[in-house]
Amino acid sequence: MTEDFGLRVSVLASSSSGNATYIETPGHKVLVDAGLSGKKLAALMKSINRDLADVDSLFITHEHTDHCAGLGVLARRYPQLMVYANAPTFAALPKSVGKLPQERLRVFEEGATMSLGDLDVESFGVSHDAAAAQFYQFYHAGKRFAIVTDTGYVSDRVEGTIRDADAYVMECNHDLEMLRTGPYPWSLKQRIIGDTGHLSNEDGANALMDVMGPHTKRVYLGHLSPHNNVKALAHITVANMLMEQGLGVGHDFNIYDTDPAVADPLFTV
């Protein structure tokens, strides 16, 4: 009988330049997104003592390149890999992904739940300027891990879906003042702060206040912009806002940073 070591996670990379998260149970090893080159993804996996050749499933959230740049390479190189996304996302994948092995593509529609043996996966739609962006929540042995990035706001429906998870990756894409005074053209700034853009540090904190519960022990701040945010600012903004609401930062739960190029250590949810 296989020992159940629980639900383990590593945020391999998270930023506007590339995203990938690794999740494992005794029965499965999966990735959410492959937004970096195959070479970089292999190196990130090696840094946590894992191998891409053992990954059996890849869940794509949407077709933007910072989430699917390495999809084609991985799908063609690793014959064991099944690829999951909704139909509009598959149809909208950029040409740069290349030809995919059709027999290993699986449609996973928004709002559905599927079981991979000892790992259940739930999809939920978010408000982003993509064909049909959706993110995922993972269940194993009574534990739950949710990823929410690339959304202009967190709807009541999404909040209800992810409430009181044990661990979160929550988007903190930008600091509003840095964005306003930064180098981006006005049209791009409007896109980022719009309802189909990205969550600011304050937005991420407010979403966390609405969804965190007594089970929540870990919060990872994700998808930071390299031009419009810095780790320390995102961290202190979120921590201060949560503490102002009487939440036990550093006691009841901990806040962790993510990085564009350094994998977070593997943790047990």
VOBA-1610 file (N, C-alpha, C; in pm, whole numbers, padded with zeros to 5 digits, always signed):
BEGIN
Met+00084-00120+00000Met+00000+00000+00000Met+00088+00125+00000Thr+00059+00219-00089Thr+00139+00340-00099Thr+00109+00434+00016Glu+00214+00484+00079Glu+00196+00579+00188Glu+00142+00710+00134Asp+00042+00768+00200Asp-00014+00895+00155Asp+00062+01009+00220Phe+00148+01076+00142Phe+00225+01189+00193Phe+00149+01320+00180Gly+00027+01314+00128Gly-00056+01433+00120Gly-00050+01500-00017Leu-00097+01623-00020Leu-00100+01706-00140Leu+00019+01800-00134Arg+00112+01787-00230Arg+00233+01867-00230Arg+00233+01963-00349Val+00288+02081-00326Val+00283+02188-00427Val+00416+02263-00429Ser+00458+02304-00548Ser+00565+02403-00564Ser+00524+02501-00673Val+00526+02630-00641Val+00508+02732-00745Val+00643+02744-00815Leu+00652+02687-00933Leu+00780+02683-01004Leu+00820+02821-01055Ala+00725+02896-01106Ala+00750+03031-01156Ala+00617+03104-01160Ser+00620+03233-01125Ser+00497+03311-01129Ser+00532+03456-01151Ser+00488+03510-01264Ser+00506+03652-01296Ser+00439+03678-01429Ser+00442+03803-01472Ser+00387+03836-01604Ser+00471+03778-01717Ser+00589+03725-01687Ser+00676+03670-01791Ser+00671+03519-01802Gly+00605+03451-01709Gly+00596+03306-01718Gly+00543+03243-01592Asn+00456+03141-01609Asn+00389+03079-01495Asn+00383+02927-01507Ala+00409+02860-01396Ala+00396+02714-01389Ala+00391+02675-01242Thr+00301+02583-01209Thr+00289+02530-01072Thr+00286+02378-01079Tyr+00361+02316-00990Tyr+00370+02170-00983Tyr+00289+02120-00863Ile+00212+02013-00884Ile+00127+01955-00779Ile+00142+01804-00785Glu+00155+01740-00668Glu+00164+01595-00668Glu+00087+01533-00552Thr+00040+01412-00577Thr-00017+01323-00478Thr+00057+01190-00493Pro+00028+01090-00409Pro+00093+00960-00431Pro+00066+00902-00569Gly-00049+00938-00628Gly-00087+00878-00756Gly-00063+00963-00879His-00040+01093-00862His-00031+01180-00979His+00069+01293-00960Lys+00127+01334-01072Lys+00215+01450-01077Lys+00167+01537-01192Val+00128+01663-01160Val+00065+01747-01261Val+00127+01887-01260Leu+00110+01955-01371Leu+00147+02095-01384Leu+00023+02177-01415Val+00020+02299-01363Val-00075+02400-01407Val+00006+02505-01484Asp-00020+02512-01613Asp+00046+02603-01706Asp+00191+02566-01731Ala+00237+02610-01848Ala+00376+02587-01891Ala+00420+02711-01966Gly+00434+02819-01891Gly+00459+02949-01951Gly+00604+02986-01968Leu+00692+02888-01965Leu+00835+02908-01987Leu+00883+02805-02088Ser+01006+02818-02133Ser+01059+02720-02228Ser+01070+02583-02162Gly+01074+02480-02247Gly+01091+02345-02194Gly+01218+02332-02112Lys+01325+02396-02157Lys+01453+02390-02086Lys+01442+02453-01948Lys+01377+02568-01939Lys+01361+02635-01809Lys+01271+02554-01717Leu+01164+02498-01773Leu+01075+02417-01690Leu+01146+02294-01636Ala+01228+02231-01720Ala+01304+02114-01674Ala+01399+02152-01562Ala+01465+02268-01574Ala+01558+02313-01471Ala+01485+02345-01341Leu+01368+02407-01350Leu+01291+02438-01230Leu+01245+02310-01161Met+01202+02213-01237Met+01164+02085-01178Met+01284+02018-01112Lys+01398+02021-01176Lys+01518+01961-01118Lys+01554+02028-00986Ser+01529+02159-00976Ser+01562+02232-00854Ser+01481+02187-00734Ile+01365+02123-00758Ile+01286+02066-00647Ile+01294+01913-00648Asn+01394+01859-00718Asn+01418+01715-00725Asn+01302+01638-00788Arg+01248+01696-00893Arg+01143+01631-00970Arg+01180+01633-01117Asp+01111+01549-01198Asp+01146+01532-01339Asp+01021+01547-01424Leu+01030+01625-01531Leu+00917+01642-01622Leu+00869+01510-01681Ala+00960+01414-01694Ala+00924+01284-01751Ala+00823+01209-01664Asp+00806+01252-01538Asp+00712+01185-01447Asp+00577+01257-01440Val+00565+01373-01503Val+00441+01450-01499Val+00341+01387-01594Asp+00220+01357-01544Asp+00121+01288-01627Asp+00014+01380-01683Ser-00004+01500-01626Ser-00112+01588-01668Ser-00068+01733-01665Leu-00115+01810-01764Leu-00088+01953-01773Leu-00219+02025-01793Phe-00251+02114-01700Phe-00374+02192-01706Phe-00340+02335-01752Ile-00396+02376-01866Ile-00372+02509-01919Ile-00487+02601-01879Thr-00453+02719-01829Thr-00556+02813-01783Thr-00610+02900-01896His-00522+02944-01987His-00564+03024-02103His-00448+03036-02200Glu-00473+03100-02312Glu-00380+03093-02425Glu-00272+03199-02427His-00264+03287-02328His-00157+03387-02328His-00022+03317-02309Thr+00080+03369-02376Thr+00207+03297-02384Thr+00276+03279-02249Asp+00249+03368-02154Asp+00312+03349-02023Asp+00250+03232-01946His+00153+03165-02010His+00093+03046-01951His+00105+02922-02040Cys+00144+02941-02166Cys+00148+02824-02256Cys+00270+02818-02346Ala+00372+02900-02321Ala+00488+02906-02411Ala+00557+02771-02427Gly+00561+02691-02321Gly+00629+02562-02327Gly+00538+02445-02356Leu+00409+02471-02380Leu+00312+02363-02398Leu+00350+02271-02513Gly+00382+02328-02630Gly+00410+02245-02746Gly+00529+02154-02724Val+00636+02209-02670Val+00756+02129-02645Val+00727+02015-02549Leu+00659+02045-02440Leu+00629+01940-02341Leu+00539+01833-02399Ala+00434+01875-02472Ala+00339+01777-02526Ala+00405+01686-02629Arg+00497+01739-02707Arg+00565+01658-02808Arg+00678+01573-02751Arg+00740+01621-02645Arg+00858+01552-02590Arg+00821+01442-02492Tyr+00709+01456-02422Tyr+00675+01362-02315Tyr+00546+01287-02350Pro+00558+01166-02399Pro+00440+01094-02450Pro+00340+01052-02343Gln+00379+01060-02217Gln+00286+01024-02109Gln+00194+01140-02072Leu+00220+01259-02124Leu+00154+01382-02077Leu+00018+01401-02143Met-00085+01413-02061Met-00219+01451-02108Met-00238+01600-02084Val-00299+01668-02180Val-00315+01813-02174Val-00464+01847-02162Tyr-00496+01927-02060Tyr-00635+01964-02032Tyr-00654+02115-02047Ala-00762+02153-02115Ala-00803+02294-02125Ala-00946+02294-02178Asn-01012+02409-02171Asn-01145+02415-02231Asn-01135+02434-02382Ala-01244+02411-02453Ala-01242+02414-02599Ala-01202+02550-02656Pro-01255+02663-02603Pro-01212+02791-02658Pro-01062+02817-02640Thr-01005+02769-02531Thr-00861+02788-02509Thr-00780+02706-02609Phe-00816+02581-02630Phe-00747+02501-02730Phe-00753+02570-02867Ala-00869+02625-02901Ala-00886+02687-03032Ala-00805+02816-03046Ala-00777+02882-02933Ala-00709+03012-02936Ala-00559+03005-02912Leu-00503+02885-02894Leu-00360+02874-02868Leu-00280+02939-02981Pro-00173+03011-02948Pro-00095+03079-03052Pro-00023+02978-03142Lys+00006+03021-03265Lys+00075+02934-03361Lys+00211+02890-03310Ser+00270+02973-03224Ser+00403+02941-03170Ser+00406+02811-03090Val+00291+02767-03040Val+00283+02641-02966Val+00316+02524-03058Gly+00281+02537-03186Gly+00308+02430-03281Gly+00202+02321-03278Lys+00226+02215-03352Lys+00131+02106-03363Lys+00130+02023-03236Leu+00012+01995-03185Leu-00003+01916-03063Leu-00055+01777-03096Pro-00015+01677-03020Pro-00067+01540-03041Pro-00214+01533-02999Gln-00303+01531-03097Gln-00446+01542-03071Gln-00498+01432-02978Glu-00438+01315-02983Glu-00488+01203-02904Glu-00465+01222-02754Arg-00383+01322-02718Arg-00357+01347-02576Arg-00415+01479-02526Leu-00502+01539-02605Leu-00571+01660-02563Leu-00708+01623-02505Arg-00739+01681-02392Arg-00865+01652-02325Arg-00939+01782-02292Val-01063+01791-02338Val-01143+01911-02310Val-01193+01906-02166Phe-01165+02012-02094Phe-01206+02025-01953Phe-01277+02160-01941Glu-01409+02156-01943Glu-01484+02279-01953Glu-01497+02353-01820Glu-01524+02481-01830Glu-01540+02567-01713Glu-01652+02517-01623Gly-01625+02517-01493Gly-01725+02478-01396Gly-01737+02329-01375Ala-01649+02252-01436Ala-01654+02106-01423Ala-01557+02058-01315Thr-01581+01937-01267Thr-01490+01871-01174Thr-01458+01734-01231Met-01330+01699-01228Met-01289+01568-01278Met-01201+01501-01175Ser-01192+01368-01184Ser-01112+01291-01091Ser-00999+01222-01165Leu-00878+01240-01112Leu-00761+01165-01158Leu-00721+01070-01045Gly-00804+00972-01020Gly-00773+00880-00911Gly-00777+00950-00777Asp-00659+00971-00717Asp-00655+01032-00583Asp-00648+01185-00586Leu-00668+01245-00703Leu-00665+01390-00716Leu-00789+01437-00791Asp-00871+01519-00725Asp-00986+01581-00790Asp-00950+01723-00829Val-00998+01764-00947Val-00965+01895-01002Val-01095+01965-01041Glu-01111+02088-00995Glu-01228+02169-01026Glu-01184+02292-01104Ser-01254+02321-01213Ser-01223+02440-01292Ser-01326+02550-01263Phe-01281+02675-01274Phe-01373+02787-01257Phe-01327+02904-01345Gly-01421+02971-01407Gly-01390+03080-01498Gly-01355+03207-01423Val-01268+03287-01485Val-01230+03417-01430Val-01249+03523-01537Ser-01240+03650-01495Ser-01266+03762-01585Ser-01134+03816-01641His-01097+03767-01759His-00969+03804-01819His-00987+03815-01970Asp-00905+03896-02034Asp-00920+03919-02177Asp-00854+03807-02258Ala-00905+03689-02238Ala-00864+03569-02311Ala-00991+03503-02362Ala-00974+03398-02442Ala-01091+03333-02502Ala-01189+03283-02395Ala-01136+03215-02293Ala-01221+03162-02185Ala-01131+03120-02070Ala-01067+03216-02006Ala-00970+03185-01901Ala-01038+03112-01786Gln-00975+03005-01740Gln-01024+02933-01624Gln-00906+02889-01538Phe-00929+02886-01409Phe-00826+02838-01317Phe-00877+02715-01245Tyr-00798+02665-01151Tyr-00823+02531-01099Tyr-00805+02524-00948Gln-00881+02434-00890Gln-00872+02402-00748Gln-00850+02251-00736Phe-00757+02212-00649Phe-00716+02072-00639Phe-00751+02017-00501Tyr-00802+01893-00500Tyr-00847+01828-00377Tyr-00775+01694-00359His-00728+01671-00239His-00673+01539-00205His-00674+01522-00054Ala-00728+01410-00010Ala-00726+01371+00132Ala-00773+01483+00224Gly-00881+01547+00186Gly-00940+01651+00269Gly-00872+01786+00261Lys-00770+01800+00177Lys-00698+01927+00161Lys-00733+01990+00026Arg-00720+02124+00020Arg-00760+02196-00100Arg-00661+02307-00131Phe-00623+02318-00258Phe-00529+02419-00305Phe-00589+02489-00426Ala-00594+02623-00423Ala-00658+02700-00530Ala-00562+02802-00589Ile-00568+02818-00721Ile-00489+02918-00793Ile-00584+03018-00855Val-00562+03148-00826Val-00644+03255-00884Val-00552+03368-00929Thr-00523+03373-01058Thr-00451+03487-01113Thr-00518+03526-01245Asp-00466+03628-01311Asp-00517+03669-01443Asp-00667+03694-01441Thr-00708+03782-01353Thr-00849+03820-01348Thr-00860+03965-01305Gly-00955+04037-01365Gly-00974+04177-01330Gly-01042+04196-01196Tyr-01119+04096-01157Tyr-01183+04097-01025Tyr-01217+03954-00988Val-01242+03930-00861Val-01281+03798-00814Val-01431+03802-00786Ser-01507+03732-00865Ser-01652+03736-00855Ser-01703+03664-00731Asp-01827+03690-00696Asp-01890+03618-00584Asp-01891+03467-00611Arg-01911+03430-00737Arg-01912+03288-00773Arg-01777+03224-00747Val-01670+03291-00788Val-01536+03236-00764Val-01507+03232-00615Glu-01542+03339-00545Glu-01519+03339-00400Glu-01588+03222-00333Gly-01711+03194-00375Gly-01782+03081-00316Gly-01716+02949-00347Thr-01657+02938-00465Thr-01592+02814-00507Thr-01466+02787-00426Ile-01388+02891-00399Ile-01256+02871-00338Ile-01252+02905-00189Arg-01365+02935-00128Arg-01365+02979+00011Arg-01305+02874+00105Asp-01219+02923+00196Asp-01158+02842+00302Asp-01074+02727+00248Ala-01000+02751+00139Ala-00902+02653+00094Ala-00785+02650+00191Asp-00710+02542+00188Asp-00594+02529+00277Asp-00477+02615+00231Ala-00466+02637+00100Ala-00357+02718+00046Ala-00404+02784-00083Tyr-00351+02904-00108Tyr-00386+02982-00226Tyr-00262+03033-00296Val-00269+03042-00429Val-00189+03138-00504Val-00285+03247-00548Met-00262+03368-00499Met-00350+03480-00530Met-00274+03588-00606Glu-00334+03635-00712Glu-00269+03737-00794Glu-00250+03869-00718Cys-00129+03922-00728Cys-00098+04059-00684Cys-00011+04118-00795Asn-00073+04149-00906Asn+00001+04182-01027Asn+00075+04314-01020His+00010+04417-00964His+00070+04550-00972His+00037+04635-00851Asp+00124+04730-00827Asp+00097+04840-00736Asp+00038+04953-00820Leu-00075+05006-00777Leu-00146+05104-00860Leu-00062+05227-00890Glu+00013+05276-00793Glu+00093+05395-00815Glu+00210+05365-00911Met+00273+05252-00894Met+00380+05214-00987Met+00326+05199-01128Leu+00208+05143-01142Leu+00148+05129-01274Leu+00117+05264-01336Arg+00058+05352-01256Arg+00018+05485-01308Arg+00139+05565-01355Thr+00249+05556-01282Thr+00367+05638-01314Thr+00470+05562-01398Gly+00440+05437-01432Gly+00536+05352-01502Gly+00538+05375-01652Pro+00617+05292-01724Pro+00646+05314-01866Pro+00539+05267-01963Tyr+00438+05195-01918Tyr+00340+05140-02011Tyr+00257+05249-02076Pro+00215+05231-02201Pro+00122+05326-02264Pro-00013+05323-02193Trp-00085+05434-02204Trp-00211+05448-02131Trp-00309+05336-02166Ser-00312+05295-02292Ser-00406+05190-02332Ser-00379+05059-02258Leu-00251+05027-02238Leu-00216+04905-02166Leu-00247+04920-02017Lys-00222+05037-01961Lys-00258+05060-01821Lys-00407+05041-01800Gln-00486+05092-01893Gln-00632+05075-01882Gln-00671+04928-01887Arg-00604+04853-01975Arg-00632+04709-01984Arg-00603+04640-01853Ile-00490+04671-01792Ile-00448+04603-01670Ile-00542+04629-01555Ile-00587+04754-01540Ile-00674+04788-01427Ile-00822+04761-01455Gly-00855+04719-01577Gly-00994+04695-01612Gly-01049+04566-01556Asp-01178+04543-01580Asp-01246+04426-01526Asp-01200+04295-01589Thr-01128+04303-01702Thr-01075+04180-01762Thr-00921+04182-01763Gly-00864+04256-01667Gly-00719+04269-01659Gly-00659+04185-01549His-00598+04255-01451His-00525+04186-01344His-00555+04249-01209Leu-00539+04171-01103Leu-00561+04220-00968Leu-00439+04298-00919Ser-00466+04412-00857Ser-00360+04488-00789Ser-00329+04423-00655Asn-00226+04473-00588Asn-00194+04424-00454Asn-00315+04439-00362Glu-00380+04555-00369Glu-00497+04580-00284Glu-00612+04487-00321Asp-00633+04467-00451Asp-00739+04375-00495Asp-00714+04234-00443Gly-00588+04190-00453Gly-00555+04056-00404Gly-00581+04043-00255Ala-00544+04146-00180Ala-00567+04144-00035Ala-00716+04139-00004Asn-00793+04220-00075Asn-00938+04221-00051Asn-01001+04087-00084Ala-00956+04024-00192Ala-01008+03892-00227Ala-00974+03790-00118Leu-00852+03797-00067Leu-00812+03705+00039Leu-00898+03724+00164Met-00925+03848+00199Met-01011+03874+00316Met-01146+03805+00300Asp-01197+03801+00177Asp-01329+03744+00152Asp-01329+03591+00152Val-01215+03529+00117Val-01218+03384+00099Val-01146+03304+00207Met-01050+03366+00276Met-00974+03290+00375Met-01063+03242+00490Gly-01028+03127+00544Gly-01103+03072+00655Gly-01013+03000+00752Pro-01069+02929+00846Pro-00988+02862+00949Pro-00895+02754+00895His-00924+02700+00776His-00835+02599+00718His-00713+02661+00649Thr-00721+02789+00616Thr-00617+02852+00535Thr-00487+02868+00615Lys-00379+02809+00564Lys-00249+02816+00631Lys-00140+02881+00547Arg-00156+02882+00415Arg-00054+02937+00327Arg-00117+03023+00218Val-00056+03139+00196Val-00097+03229+00088Val+00027+03266+00008Tyr+00026+03238-00121Tyr+00135+03275-00211Tyr+00090+03391-00299Leu+00171+03495-00305Leu+00138+03613-00385Leu+00196+03592-00524Gly+00110+03588-00626Gly+00152+03545-00758Gly+00135+03646-00868His+00198+03614-00982His+00184+03688-01108His+00221+03836-01095Leu+00327+03864-01019Leu+00373+04003-01005Leu+00432+04052-01137Ser+00401+04177-01169Ser+00459+04240-01287Ser+00601+04286-01257Pro+00698+04257-01345Pro+00835+04304-01321Pro+00850+04455-01337His+00753+04518-01402His+00761+04662-01427His+00676+04744-01329Asn+00574+04682-01272Asn+00475+04757-01194Asn+00458+04707-01052Asn+00556+04630-01004Asn+00546+04578-00868Asn+00683+04528-00823Val+00699+04511-00693Val+00815+04444-00635Val+00766+04356-00521Lys+00840+04249-00494Lys+00796+04153-00393Lys+00768+04218-00258Ala+00862+04301-00212Ala+00850+04356-00078Ala+00725+04442-00066Leu+00695+04518-00172Leu+00578+04606-00168Leu+00450+04524-00168Ala+00443+04423-00254Ala+00325+04337-00255Ala+00306+04270-00120His+00413+04218-00064His+00406+04146+00062His+00357+04235+00176Ile+00416+04352+00189Ile+00380+04439+00301Ile+00240+04497+00284Thr+00201+04523+00159Thr+00065+04573+00135Thr-00038+04471+00177Val-00020+04348+00131Val-00118+04243+00165Val-00115+04213+00314Ala+00003+04198+00371Ala+00014+04166+00514Ala-00052+04274+00599Asn-00025+04401+00569Asn-00082+04510+00647Asn-00233+04514+00636Met-00285+04495+00514Met-00430+04498+00497Met-00498+04384+00572Leu-00437+04266+00569Leu-00497+04154+00641Leu-00487+04173+00793Met-00375+04226+00839Met-00360+04250+00983Met-00457+04357+01031Glu-00483+04458+00948Glu-00579+04562+00986Glu-00719+04505+01007Gln-00747+04390+00943Gln-00876+04324+00960Gln-00873+04221+01073Gly-00763+04219+01146Gly-00752+04128+01260Gly-00714+03986+01224Leu-00668+03964+01102Leu-00629+03830+01060Leu-00487+03800+01109Gly-00463+03675+01145Gly-00340+03637+01215Gly-00223+03607+01123Val-00174+03708+01054Val-00058+03691+00966Val+00062+03646+01050Gly+00126+03538+01008Gly+00242+03486+01081Gly+00205+03399+01199His+00077+03388+01229His+00031+03305+01341His-00065+03198+01289Asp-00180+03242+01240Asp-00279+03148+01186Asp-00242+03100+01047Phe-00169+03182+00973Phe-00128+03149+00837Phe-00004+03231+00802Asn+00063+03191+00694Asn+00182+03263+00648Asn+00165+03309+00504Ile+00231+03420+00472Ile+00232+03474+00337Ile+00369+03449+00275Tyr+00368+03400+00151Tyr+00493+03368+00081Tyr+00499+03443-00052Asp+00621+03477-00091Asp+00644+03538-00221Asp+00665+03430-00327Thr+00642+03466-00453Thr+00679+03379-00564Thr+00779+03454-00651Asp+00840+03381-00744Asp+00949+03438-00821Asp+00936+03401-00969Pro+00984+03485-01059Pro+00977+03452-01202Pro+01071+03338-01242Ala+01176+03313-01165Ala+01279+03221-01212Ala+01331+03124-01106Val+01279+03133-00983Val+01323+03045-00875Val+01200+02974-00817Ala+01203+02841-00817Ala+01089+02765-00767Ala+01078+02777-00615Asp+00955+02793-00567Asp+00933+02785-00423Asp+00952+02641-00377Pro+01006+02621-00257Pro+01026+02484-00208Pro+00894+02405-00207Leu+00903+02278-00235Leu+00787+02192-00230Leu+00730+02190-00089Phe+00598+02210-00077Phe+00536+02209+00055Phe+00417+02115+00056Thr+00381+02070+00173Thr+00262+01985+00189Thr+00146+02072+00234Val+00038+02071+00158Val-00078+02154+00187Val-00140+02112+00320
//
